[in-house]
Amino acid sequence: MEQLYAQLAALLLGASRAMGVFTAAPVFSTRFVPFQVRVALSFVLGFFLMPAIEVAPGRTEGVHLLTAALVEMVVGLVIGFLCLMVISVLQIAGALMDLEMGFALAGLFDPITGQGATVLGNLFQTTALVFFIALDGHHWLIRAFAQSYALVPAGGPVEGTASGLYVARLFGDLLALAVQLVLPFVAVMLLTMVAFAVLNRAVAQLNIFAIGLGTKTFVGLLLLVLLLPFYGRPLTALFEAGFREALRILELMRAVPGG
């Protein structure tokens, strides 16, 4: 009977960590994946990983089991959230480009998240999701989920201070990368405005406000068409780095025995 309790506890803890991953991870956390499907996938993954999940004898019942399940869900949320951070940073980069090109007021309804989104922000988010699927990101999530038990044991204590600081620094680095992606557009838009300022000084009768907005949009779209094919390699490197950083954060979350 005790062995059965241990197996059921391992199934619950495995499903809790998988549910955390599917709650925050790209694609799986969207409205197109129903909640019932996420729960079913979580229990399927937990069932297949039961042999690799070791549960301490004191955490198989009562409040201890519930606490361990909550900790497991937090660990899964960390794995999924780090992947979502990469998608969100690219969406921020697209929103900044919208601001420079005059698309900031053209809000759209994003069916993926169920929220409002800008034109280029939605484009960059969709492109990032395509890269995520093309790079087998969903397979990586499952591998990271399986490897996480070697880094953070099931139901064990976690260290939140070092990992939280590392996540904050990582988010700052990703925001800096988003700004770097936008810099070519900012530079071109600045040169365009300088050119219009000189033209306004030369031809005062010219309606700069009427011509400038359409010209900025045309120049920005032209630059986007020219630069978008070159974003493939940086996006690939960004996702691969995100996968490595997720494992690094899991290592930092492992509590040192006796510490």
Secondary structure as a PSIPRED ss2 file (coil, helix, strand):
# PSIPRED VFORMAT (PSIPRED V4.0)

   1 M C   1.000  0.000  0.000
   2 E H   0.000  1.000  0.000
   3 Q H   0.000  1.000  0.000
   4 L H   0.000  1.000  0.000
   5 Y H   0.000  1.000  0.000
   6 A H   0.000  1.000  0.000
   7 Q H   0.000  1.000  0.000
   8 L H   0.000  1.000  0.000
   9 A H   0.000  1.000  0.000
  10 A H   0.000  1.000  0.000
  11 L H   0.000  1.000  0.000
  12 L H   0.000  1.000  0.000
  13 L H   0.000  1.000  0.000
  14 G H   0.000  1.000  0.000
  15 A H   0.000  1.000  0.000
  16 S H   0.000  1.000  0.000
  17 R H   0.000  1.000  0.000
  18 A H   0.000  1.000  0.000
  19 M H   0.000  1.000  0.000
  20 G H   0.000  1.000  0.000
  21 V H   0.000  1.000  0.000
  22 F H   0.000  1.000  0.000
  23 T H   0.000  1.000  0.000
  24 A H   0.000  1.000  0.000
  25 A C   1.000  0.000  0.000
  26 P C   1.000  0.000  0.000
  27 V C   1.000  0.000  0.000
  28 F C   1.000  0.000  0.000
  29 S C   1.000  0.000  0.000
  30 T C   1.000  0.000  0.000
  31 R C   1.000  0.000  0.000
  32 F C   1.000  0.000  0.000
  33 V C   1.000  0.000  0.000
  34 P C   1.000  0.000  0.000
  35 F H   0.000  1.000  0.000
  36 Q H   0.000  1.000  0.000
  37 V H   0.000  1.000  0.000
  38 R H   0.000  1.000  0.000
  39 V H   0.000  1.000  0.000
  40 A H   0.000  1.000  0.000
  41 L H   0.000  1.000  0.000
  42 S H   0.000  1.000  0.000
  43 F H   0.000  1.000  0.000
  44 V H   0.000  1.000  0.000
  45 L H   0.000  1.000  0.000
  46 G H   0.000  1.000  0.000
  47 F H   0.000  1.000  0.000
  48 F H   0.000  1.000  0.000
  49 L C   1.000  0.000  0.000
  50 M H   0.000  1.000  0.000
  51 P H   0.000  1.000  0.000
  52 A H   0.000  1.000  0.000
  53 I C   1.000  0.000  0.000
  54 E C   1.000  0.000  0.000
  55 V C   1.000  0.000  0.000
  56 A C   1.000  0.000  0.000
  57 P H   0.000  1.000  0.000
  58 G H   0.000  1.000  0.000
  59 R H   0.000  1.000  0.000
  60 T C   1.000  0.000  0.000
  61 E C   1.000  0.000  0.000
  62 G H   0.000  1.000  0.000
  63 V H   0.000  1.000  0.000
  64 H H   0.000  1.000  0.000
  65 L H   0.000  1.000  0.000
  66 L H   0.000  1.000  0.000
  67 T H   0.000  1.000  0.000
  68 A H   0.000  1.000  0.000
  69 A H   0.000  1.000  0.000
  70 L H   0.000  1.000  0.000
  71 V H   0.000  1.000  0.000
  72 E H   0.000  1.000  0.000
  73 M H   0.000  1.000  0.000
  74 V H   0.000  1.000  0.000
  75 V H   0.000  1.000  0.000
  76 G H   0.000  1.000  0.000
  77 L H   0.000  1.000  0.000
  78 V H   0.000  1.000  0.000
  79 I H   0.000  1.000  0.000
  80 G H   0.000  1.000  0.000
  81 F H   0.000  1.000  0.000
  82 L H   0.000  1.000  0.000
  83 C H   0.000  1.000  0.000
  84 L H   0.000  1.000  0.000
  85 M H   0.000  1.000  0.000
  86 V H   0.000  1.000  0.000
  87 I H   0.000  1.000  0.000
  88 S H   0.000  1.000  0.000
  89 V H   0.000  1.000  0.000
  90 L H   0.000  1.000  0.000
  91 Q H   0.000  1.000  0.000
  92 I H   0.000  1.000  0.000
  93 A H   0.000  1.000  0.000
  94 G H   0.000  1.000  0.000
  95 A H   0.000  1.000  0.000
  96 L H   0.000  1.000  0.000
  97 M H   0.000  1.000  0.000
  98 D H   0.000  1.000  0.000
  99 L H   0.000  1.000  0.000
 100 E H   0.000  1.000  0.000
 101 M H   0.000  1.000  0.000
 102 G C   1.000  0.000  0.000
 103 F C   1.000  0.000  0.000
 104 A C   1.000  0.000  0.000
 105 L C   1.000  0.000  0.000
 106 A C   1.000  0.000  0.000
 107 G C   1.000  0.000  0.000
 108 L E   0.000  0.000  1.000
 109 F E   0.000  0.000  1.000
 110 D E   0.000  0.000  1.000
 111 P C   1.000  0.000  0.000
 112 I C   1.000  0.000  0.000
 113 T C   1.000  0.000  0.000
 114 G C   1.000  0.000  0.000
 115 Q E   0.000  0.000  1.000
 116 G E   0.000  0.000  1.000
 117 A E   0.000  0.000  1.000
 118 T C   1.000  0.000  0.000
 119 V H   0.000  1.000  0.000
 120 L H   0.000  1.000  0.000
 121 G H   0.000  1.000  0.000
 122 N H   0.000  1.000  0.000
 123 L H   0.000  1.000  0.000
 124 F H   0.000  1.000  0.000
 125 Q H   0.000  1.000  0.000
 126 T H   0.000  1.000  0.000
 127 T H   0.000  1.000  0.000
 128 A H   0.000  1.000  0.000
 129 L H   0.000  1.000  0.000
 130 V H   0.000  1.000  0.000
 131 F H   0.000  1.000  0.000
 132 F H   0.000  1.000  0.000
 133 I H   0.000  1.000  0.000
 134 A H   0.000  1.000  0.000
 135 L C   1.000  0.000  0.000
 136 D C   1.000  0.000  0.000
 137 G H   0.000  1.000  0.000
 138 H H   0.000  1.000  0.000
 139 H H   0.000  1.000  0.000
 140 W H   0.000  1.000  0.000
 141 L H   0.000  1.000  0.000
 142 I H   0.000  1.000  0.000
 143 R H   0.000  1.000  0.000
 144 A H   0.000  1.000  0.000
 145 F H   0.000  1.000  0.000
 146 A H   0.000  1.000  0.000
 147 Q H   0.000  1.000  0.000
 148 S H   0.000  1.000  0.000
 149 Y H   0.000  1.000  0.000
 150 A H   0.000  1.000  0.000
 151 L H   0.000  1.000  0.000
 152 V C   1.000  0.000  0.000
 153 P C   1.000  0.000  0.000
 154 A C   1.000  0.000  0.000
 155 G C   1.000  0.000  0.000
 156 G C   1.000  0.000  0.000
 157 P C   1.000  0.000  0.000
 158 V E   0.000  0.000  1.000
 159 E C   1.000  0.000  0.000
 160 G C   1.000  0.000  0.000
 161 T H   0.000  1.000  0.000
 162 A H   0.000  1.000  0.000
 163 S H   0.000  1.000  0.000
 164 G H   0.000  1.000  0.000
 165 L H   0.000  1.000  0.000
 166 Y H   0.000  1.000  0.000
 167 V H   0.000  1.000  0.000
 168 A H   0.000  1.000  0.000
 169 R H   0.000  1.000  0.000
 170 L H   0.000  1.000  0.000
 171 F H   0.000  1.000  0.000
 172 G H   0.000  1.000  0.000
 173 D H   0.000  1.000  0.000
 174 L H   0.000  1.000  0.000
 175 L H   0.000  1.000  0.000
 176 A H   0.000  1.000  0.000
 177 L H   0.000  1.000  0.000
 178 A H   0.000  1.000  0.000
 179 V H   0.000  1.000  0.000
 180 Q H   0.000  1.000  0.000
 181 L H   0.000  1.000  0.000
 182 V H   0.000  1.000  0.000
 183 L H   0.000  1.000  0.000
 184 P H   0.000  1.000  0.000
 185 F H   0.000  1.000  0.000
 186 V H   0.000  1.000  0.000
 187 A H   0.000  1.000  0.000
 188 V H   0.000  1.000  0.000
 189 M H   0.000  1.000  0.000
 190 L H   0.000  1.000  0.000
 191 L H   0.000  1.000  0.000
 192 T H   0.000  1.000  0.000
 193 M H   0.000  1.000  0.000
 194 V H   0.000  1.000  0.000
 195 A H   0.000  1.000  0.000
 196 F H   0.000  1.000  0.000
 197 A H   0.000  1.000  0.000
 198 V H   0.000  1.000  0.000
 199 L H   0.000  1.000  0.000
 200 N H   0.000  1.000  0.000
 201 R H   0.000  1.000  0.000
 202 A H   0.000  1.000  0.000
 203 V C   1.000  0.000  0.000
 204 A C   1.000  0.000  0.000
 205 Q C   1.000  0.000  0.000
 206 L C   1.000  0.000  0.000
 207 N C   1.000  0.000  0.000
 208 I H   0.000  1.000  0.000
 209 F H   0.000  1.000  0.000
 210 A H   0.000  1.000  0.000
 211 I H   0.000  1.000  0.000
 212 G H   0.000  1.000  0.000
 213 L H   0.000  1.000  0.000
 214 G H   0.000  1.000  0.000
 215 T H   0.000  1.000  0.000
 216 K H   0.000  1.000  0.000
 217 T H   0.000  1.000  0.000
 218 F H   0.000  1.000  0.000
 219 V H   0.000  1.000  0.000
 220 G H   0.000  1.000  0.000
 221 L H   0.000  1.000  0.000
 222 L H   0.000  1.000  0.000
 223 L H   0.000  1.000  0.000
 224 L H   0.000  1.000  0.000
 225 V H   0.000  1.000  0.000
 226 L H   0.000  1.000  0.000
 227 L H   0.000  1.000  0.000
 228 L H   0.000  1.000  0.000
 229 P H   0.000  1.000  0.000
 230 F H   0.000  1.000  0.000
 231 Y H   0.000  1.000  0.000
 232 G H   0.000  1.000  0.000
 233 R H   0.000  1.000  0.000
 234 P H   0.000  1.000  0.000
 235 L H   0.000  1.000  0.000
 236 T H   0.000  1.000  0.000
 237 A H   0.000  1.000  0.000
 238 L H   0.000  1.000  0.000
 239 F H   0.000  1.000  0.000
 240 E H   0.000  1.000  0.000
 241 A H   0.000  1.000  0.000
 242 G H   0.000  1.000  0.000
 243 F H   0.000  1.000  0.000
 244 R H   0.000  1.000  0.000
 245 E H   0.000  1.000  0.000
 246 A H   0.000  1.000  0.000
 247 L H   0.000  1.000  0.000
 248 R H   0.000  1.000  0.000
 249 I H   0.000  1.000  0.000
 250 L H   0.000  1.000  0.000
 251 E H   0.000  1.000  0.000
 252 L H   0.000  1.000  0.000
 253 M H   0.000  1.000  0.000
 254 R E   0.000  0.000  1.000
 255 A C   1.000  0.000  0.000
 256 V C   1.000  0.000  0.000
 257 P C   1.000  0.000  0.000
 258 G C   1.000  0.000  0.000
 259 G C   1.000  0.000  0.000
